[in-house]
Amino acid sequence: MGARLVARDIGLSYGPSRDNVMRVLNLDCLCVDGGELVGVTGPSGSGKTSLLHVLAGLERPQRGVVLWDGVDILSLPEADRDHWRRRTLGFVFQDFHLFSGLSALDNVLLPATFKHAVIPGRLRQRARELLSEVRVPEGRTPVERLSRGEMQRVALARALLFAPPVVMADEPTASLDAESARLVGGLLVAMARGAGSTALVVTHDPGLLARLETTYLLGEGRLASAAVTAAL
């Protein structure tokens, strides 16, 4: 079952001095139920990626609380926060973050190497099943020889290796052609639902937003509900 999110009083600013700052986030509250699929959209530069990074504990805001199932991840020591991410979160990056020279299968299995010196057979089998589900061959072809759509699907399979309670995706279809974007978006939603994961997806893609249950518009550091109309 997906984890429940309560983020309160989030303030994030960048700048060299108190008199010269850019306010990125100024959120009162964001609540997401366990298993809910949520989209965040808004203009380029509005802080969408920063929001994901704060909610993932990758970036620490100047103020705020981020509770996942009641655990304030921002208050955890760095080592404990890293452990929480490995146990709880699958992250799909816009630029894939795959490792050149490794096959699709080895890239999917990479998160398991932090815990296992020898990858258990059950994880290898799950990685193979995930690659089959995202329609990418598991052969020895180095991942950099795949198409961009295939690389993003490998990144999606890697994020779901441990069936995490939380999945986050940052513009997962932005660099793909229309057909690949539809495929990746559909797989992301279907696989998150299948795993019961809570999903937070930053995207400009109206087709992907329409597949999600709730959409927020981020502007001037604040979130507002946004209606998205499209066919599922």
C-alpha positions as CSV (number, residue, x, y, z in Angstrom):
1,M,0.0,0.0,0.0
2,G,1.2,3.5,-0.8
3,A,2.5,5.8,1.8
4,R,0.4,8.9,2.9
5,L,2.0,12.3,2.6
6,V,1.5,15.4,4.7
7,A,3.8,18.3,3.9
8,R,3.3,21.5,5.8
9,D,4.7,25.0,5.8
10,I,7.3,24.3,3.2
11,G,9.5,27.3,2.5
12,L,12.5,27.1,0.0
13,S,14.5,30.1,-1.3
14,Y,17.7,30.5,-3.2
15,G,20.0,33.4,-3.1
16,P,23.4,34.8,-2.0
17,S,22.0,37.0,0.8
18,R,18.8,37.8,2.8
19,D,18.3,40.9,0.6
20,N,18.7,39.0,-2.7
21,V,16.7,35.8,-2.6
22,M,14.4,34.0,-5.0
23,R,11.5,32.3,-3.3
24,V,10.8,29.0,-4.9
25,L,8.3,27.3,-2.6
26,N,5.9,28.8,-0.1
27,L,3.4,25.9,0.5
28,D,0.9,25.8,3.3
29,C,-0.1,22.2,3.1
30,L,-0.1,19.3,0.7
31,C,-1.9,16.0,1.6
32,V,-1.8,12.9,-0.6
33,D,-3.6,9.7,0.4
34,G,-1.8,6.4,0.2
35,G,-2.1,5.0,-3.3
36,E,-3.2,8.3,-4.8
37,L,-1.8,9.3,-8.2
38,V,-1.0,13.0,-8.2
39,G,0.3,15.3,-11.0
40,V,2.1,18.6,-10.6
41,T,2.3,21.0,-13.5
42,G,3.1,24.7,-14.0
43,P,5.4,27.0,-16.0
44,S,9.1,26.2,-16.5
45,G,11.1,27.4,-13.6
46,S,8.2,27.4,-11.2
47,G,9.9,25.0,-8.8
48,K,8.3,21.7,-9.7
49,T,11.6,19.7,-9.6
50,S,12.5,21.5,-6.3
51,L,9.2,20.4,-4.9
52,L,9.8,16.7,-5.7
53,H,13.4,16.9,-4.3
54,V,12.0,18.4,-1.0
55,L,9.3,15.7,-0.8
56,A,12.0,13.0,-1.5
57,G,14.3,14.4,1.1
58,L,16.9,15.2,-1.5
59,E,16.8,18.9,-0.7
60,R,16.3,20.5,2.7
61,P,14.0,23.6,2.7
62,Q,14.6,26.5,5.1
63,R,11.4,25.5,6.9
64,G,8.7,22.9,6.8
65,V,7.7,19.3,7.7
66,V,7.4,16.4,5.3
67,L,5.6,13.4,6.8
68,W,5.5,10.1,5.0
69,D,3.2,7.8,7.1
70,G,3.9,10.0,10.0
71,V,7.7,10.0,9.7
72,D,9.3,13.5,9.2
73,I,12.0,12.7,6.7
74,L,13.5,16.1,7.0
75,S,14.3,15.6,10.6
76,L,16.1,12.3,10.0
77,P,20.0,12.1,10.0
78,E,21.3,11.9,6.4
79,A,22.2,8.2,6.7
80,D,18.7,7.4,7.9
81,R,17.1,9.5,5.2
82,D,19.2,7.6,2.6
83,H,17.9,4.3,4.1
84,W,14.3,5.6,4.0
85,R,14.7,6.5,0.3
86,R,16.1,3.1,-0.6
87,R,13.3,1.3,1.3
88,T,10.4,3.6,0.3
89,L,11.0,5.6,-2.9
90,G,11.4,4.9,-6.6
91,F,12.5,8.0,-8.5
92,V,12.2,8.4,-12.3
93,F,14.4,11.2,-13.6
94,Q,13.9,13.2,-16.7
95,D,17.4,12.5,-18.0
96,F,17.2,8.7,-17.0
97,H,20.4,8.5,-14.8
98,L,21.3,5.2,-16.4
99,F,24.9,3.9,-16.4
100,S,26.6,3.6,-19.8
101,G,28.2,0.3,-20.5
102,L,25.7,-1.7,-18.5
103,S,22.8,-3.6,-20.0
104,A,19.2,-2.8,-19.3
105,L,19.0,-5.7,-16.8
106,D,22.1,-4.5,-14.9
107,N,20.7,-1.0,-14.8
108,V,17.4,-2.2,-13.3
109,L,19.3,-4.3,-10.7
110,L,21.6,-1.4,-9.7
111,P,19.6,-0.4,-6.6
112,A,19.9,-3.9,-5.3
113,T,23.7,-3.7,-5.3
114,F,23.6,-1.3,-2.3
115,K,22.2,-4.1,-0.2
116,H,23.4,-7.3,-1.8
117,A,26.9,-8.4,-2.8
118,V,25.3,-11.1,-4.9
119,I,21.9,-10.3,-6.4
120,P,19.3,-12.9,-5.2
121,G,17.6,-14.9,-7.9
122,R,14.1,-13.5,-6.9
123,L,15.3,-10.0,-7.7
124,R,16.8,-11.0,-11.0
125,Q,13.5,-12.6,-11.9
126,R,11.6,-9.5,-10.9
127,A,13.9,-7.3,-13.0
128,R,13.4,-9.6,-16.0
129,E,9.6,-9.4,-15.5
130,L,9.7,-5.6,-15.2
131,L,11.7,-5.3,-18.4
132,S,9.2,-7.6,-20.1
133,E,6.4,-5.4,-18.8
134,V,8.0,-2.2,-20.1
135,R,8.8,-3.9,-23.4
136,V,12.6,-3.7,-23.3
137,P,14.8,-6.7,-24.2
138,E,17.0,-7.8,-21.3
139,G,20.0,-8.7,-23.6
140,R,23.6,-7.5,-23.2
141,T,23.2,-4.4,-25.4
142,P,24.7,-1.4,-23.5
143,V,21.8,0.8,-22.4
144,E,23.2,3.8,-24.3
145,R,22.4,2.1,-27.6
146,L,18.7,1.9,-26.8
147,S,16.2,4.6,-28.0
148,R,15.3,7.4,-25.6
149,G,11.9,5.8,-25.1
150,E,13.5,2.5,-24.2
151,M,15.9,4.2,-21.8
152,Q,13.1,5.9,-20.0
153,R,11.3,2.6,-19.7
154,V,14.4,1.0,-18.2
155,A,14.5,3.9,-15.7
156,L,10.9,3.2,-14.9
157,A,11.5,-0.5,-14.3
158,R,14.5,0.3,-12.1
159,A,12.3,2.7,-10.0
160,L,9.8,-0.1,-9.4
161,L,12.3,-2.9,-8.6
162,F,11.3,-3.1,-5.0
163,A,7.6,-2.2,-5.5
164,P,8.1,1.0,-3.5
165,P,5.3,2.6,-1.5
166,V,6.2,5.9,-3.2
167,V,7.0,6.6,-6.9
168,M,8.1,10.1,-8.0
169,A,8.7,11.0,-11.7
170,D,10.2,14.3,-13.0
171,E,9.0,15.1,-16.5
172,P,9.1,11.4,-17.5
173,T,7.8,12.0,-21.0
174,A,9.4,15.4,-21.8
175,S,12.2,14.2,-24.1
176,L,10.2,11.5,-25.9
177,D,8.4,11.5,-29.2
178,A,4.6,11.3,-28.9
179,E,4.2,7.6,-29.3
180,S,7.0,6.9,-26.7
181,A,5.5,9.4,-24.4
182,R,2.1,7.7,-24.5
183,L,3.7,4.4,-23.8
184,V,5.8,5.6,-20.9
185,G,3.0,7.5,-19.4
186,G,0.6,4.6,-19.6
187,L,3.1,2.2,-18.2
188,L,4.0,4.5,-15.3
189,V,0.3,4.9,-14.3
190,A,-0.5,1.2,-14.7
191,M,2.5,-0.1,-12.9
192,A,2.1,2.4,-10.0
193,R,-1.5,1.4,-9.7
194,G,-0.6,-2.3,-9.9
195,A,1.9,-1.9,-7.1
196,G,-0.5,0.2,-5.0
197,S,2.1,3.0,-4.9
198,T,1.5,6.6,-4.1
199,A,2.7,8.5,-7.2
200,L,3.8,12.2,-7.6
201,V,4.4,13.1,-11.2
202,V,5.8,16.4,-12.4
203,T,4.8,16.9,-16.1
204,H,3.6,19.3,-18.8
205,D,2.1,16.3,-20.7
206,P,-1.7,16.8,-20.7
207,G,-2.2,13.2,-21.7
208,L,-0.3,11.9,-18.7
209,L,-2.0,14.4,-16.4
210,A,-5.3,13.1,-17.5
211,R,-4.5,9.6,-16.4
212,L,-3.8,10.8,-12.8
213,E,-6.4,11.2,-10.1
214,T,-5.5,14.7,-8.9
215,T,-3.6,17.6,-10.5
216,Y,-2.0,20.7,-8.9
217,L,-0.7,23.8,-10.6
218,L,2.4,25.2,-9.1
219,G,2.9,29.0,-9.5
220,E,4.6,31.6,-7.4
221,G,5.6,29.0,-5.0
222,R,2.1,27.8,-4.2
223,L,-0.1,24.9,-5.2
224,A,-3.6,25.2,-6.5
225,S,-6.0,22.5,-7.7
226,A,-6.1,22.3,-11.5
227,A,-8.8,20.6,-13.7
228,V,-7.4,18.6,-16.5
229,T,-9.9,17.2,-19.1
230,A,-8.8,14.3,-21.4
231,A,-9.8,10.8,-22.2
232,L,-8.3,7.9,-20.3
